[in-house]
Amino acid sequence: MKPEPIKQIITLDDGREITLETGVLAKQADGSAVVRMGNTMLLATVVSNKEAKPDVDFFPLTVDYREKYSASGKFPGGFFKREGRPSSEEILVMRLVDRVLRPTFPKDYRHDTQVMISLLSYDEDVQPDALAGLAASAAISVSDIPFDGPISEVRVIRKDGQFMINPGIKDIEEADIDLMVGGTYDSVTMVEGQMHEVSEEEMLDAIDFAHQTIRKQIEAQKEFATKVTKAQTKRDYDRGEEDEELYRKVYEFAYDRIYAIASQPTGKQERKQMFDAVKEELKEQFDEETLEEKGKLISEYFSEVKKKAVRHLILDEQKRLDGRKPDEIRPIWTEVNYLPSVHGSAIFTRGETQALAQVTLGTSMDVNIIDGVSFQDEERFYLHYNFPPYSTGEVKPLRGTSRREIGHGHLAQRALEPMVPTDSPYTIRVVSDVLESNGSSSMATVCASSMALMDAGIQIKKQVAGIAMGLIWDEETGRHVVLSDILGDEDHLGDMDFKVTGTADGITACQMDIKIKNLDRGVLEKALHQAREGRLHILGIMNQTIDKPRPDVKEFVPKIERIEIPKDFIGAVIGKGGKDIQQLQDETDTVIVIKEEGDMGVVEIMGKSREKIQEAIDIIRSIAFEPEVGEVYEGRIVSIKDFGAFVEIGRGTEGLLHISEIDWKRTRDVNDVLKVGDVVRVKLLSKEPNGKLRLSRKAIIPKPEGYVEPERRERRPAHGRGPRRDGGKHRPGNRPPRHED
């Protein structure tokens, strides 16, 4: 017998409903919930081990999101007809949920925890990524796992000046703001999205609007949890060892030493060596037995003391680890065209962070095809971000693209996308390799990629720059310092990582993670305005290197032109067995690609010579030529008859220039005026039902002054004619009477 489900309804402001349900599916998990909106349904489960994971100093949380192809009635692609490793789009959803969930577990919780979210049913009017965070939180809320939640996430867009929550695909495509916002009841903790050069105030308004819905969803989850007996008592867990006396010893030995090192402007590696030296001196204060028993705890306390010392330095002295003021940007140097054989390249170096961006231009055959359950697209512009271990002076095995690399690449791509022209004939791939890293590598990628696109001759609308902002916040006093262009240590030790990208005229993308509660709008507003000042400073330096795109792609780069022809002519261009298009490619030294899009055929012609490309275009246009009545064309005489001449006005398209339409004066013999091979300008008078074309040369020649239209003789009806003298036969040498139209 089917168990009775426990349900909770959430009603949005526009009347749509979200249903939370538990008690039916996946009951052996510690917690499970089904979330439904429209016909989109997600199943979220959570399981957390009862025993703590030994020898770890972090929360071992795994968030997994998968889309079942059956959810939209599709088969998986490829030879193996089952879902495989997660797509980039699924990984991006995992990151969104993880970033909001992770801070809401107890800081001393060290138990392996796995959250799994599955898309079971898909409705294109309800995007599942907007419900994934709600589903995960609902599953945890009805479990006995310690959790300082609930949390929730929503998508907010602005379309035609109005904000909307959790819209469908069509509305998202027409929006100028598209944000995913996550948070607790008290504060926003995560923001990520794309915008079309909006102001800081407009972005904050969108965040505030989203938070109102997040609060409603959190209140509903709390009520939902009260209906589940298991959720009323949270489990006890191993909180780890505490030793106040040991902490005092570590603090007294290390605090002043760390503070002194932090007060000296130093580089990343030098500073690390100095901190490590203090840590080794600290260990020498203990005997081997204590180190063996308390070594891990000593290391944890040392990290806590270091964090406290650096934060106090910034709050008390407004001084940072590298000696900068809070709003000061690290020294920057840039260079374009660094790689001679690459279609476009640029280096952007800011302090100890360096990115090398490379642009490659291709045809529509090189598009990035996305064939997921909830999202299908062909990306003509895409960006890949690589973070090799040598960029931080480390040795690590390479095991494919990490979630972090996918996330940072996606952010940089969204930052630049609004500035890339949609009518560019090229497929554009940007690869950014981080060569050095000490914070803000994703923002360095944005800057390097923007300049590389200009170097490649892509006519981007405006230069784009990015900056990462940080925050140090004292909860007891409320004192805070907003930091521009943060270092890696400032990211780790701080309370906020806020990445903002944009042009001189507005924001194009952002990614924000906040680690503290109750952060008010005023602090965010200050951070955004400080980010704008930093962004303008960076743009100024970038523009000194290259301030506008090259007028054309580089000489050695294949040129591409795109034209459209009626779909009915595709076969004529290709020819039987592809013979005609192959011959055309050989004759013009080009590569030609034809695709159907709706009622049109999109033709891409790629070659090294623009003259050869234009030659191919002219031939294709002539094959796909559709003459229009009233238009004037330049044609070639291909044959002459007694009654006129046939003129080719397009490849394979001929029309009759009747003898009466050659000139205003009477033409007795066509050969007196025209010869085969002559080029003439003619006007199309009409298209006959049988497809024949009537042309006129006379119609575009000025009428002679005083011209009088000759009178036409009326024909006598056949039955009124008298008997012919020759008995009805033509005399030898006589021409039959001329038939005039």
Buried (B, 14 or more C-beta within 10 A) or exposed (E): EEEEEBBBEBEBEEEBEBBBBBBBBBEEBBBBBBBBBBEBBBBBBBBBBEEBBEEEEEBBBEBBBBBBBBBBEBEBEEEEEEBEEBBBBBBBBBBBBBBBBBBBBBEEBBBBBBBBBBBBBBBBBBBBBBBBBBBBBBBBBBBBBBBEBBBBBBBBBBBEEEBBBBBBEEBBEEBBBBBBBBBBBEBBBBBBBBBBBBBBEBBBBBBBBBBEBBBBBBBBBEEBBEBBEBBEEEEEBBEEEEEEEBBEBBBEBBBEBBBEBBBEEBEBEEBEEBBEEBBEEBEEEBEEEBBEEBEBBBBBBBBBBBBBBBBBBBBEEEBBBBEBEBBBBBEBEBBBBBBEEBBBBBBBBBBBBBBBBBBBBBBBEBBBEBBBBBBEEEBBBBBBBBBBEEBBEEEEEEEEBBBBBBBBBBBBBBBBBBBBBEEBBBBBBBBBBBBBBBBBBBBBBBBBBBBBBBBBBBBBEBBBBBBBBBBBBEEEEEEBBBBBBBBBBBBEBBBBBBBBBBBBEBBBBBBBBBBBBEBEEEBBBBBBEBBBEBBBBBBBBBBEBBEEBBEEBBEEBBBBBBBEBEBEBBEBBBBEEEEBBEEBBEEBEBBBBBEEEEEBBBBBBBBEEEEBBBBBBEBBBBBBBEBEEEEEBEBBBEEBEEBBBBBBBBBEBBBBBBBBBBEBEEBEEBEEBBEEEEEBEBBBBEBEEEEEBBBBBBBEEEEEEEEEEEEEEEEEEEEEEEEEEEEEEEEEEEEEEEEEE
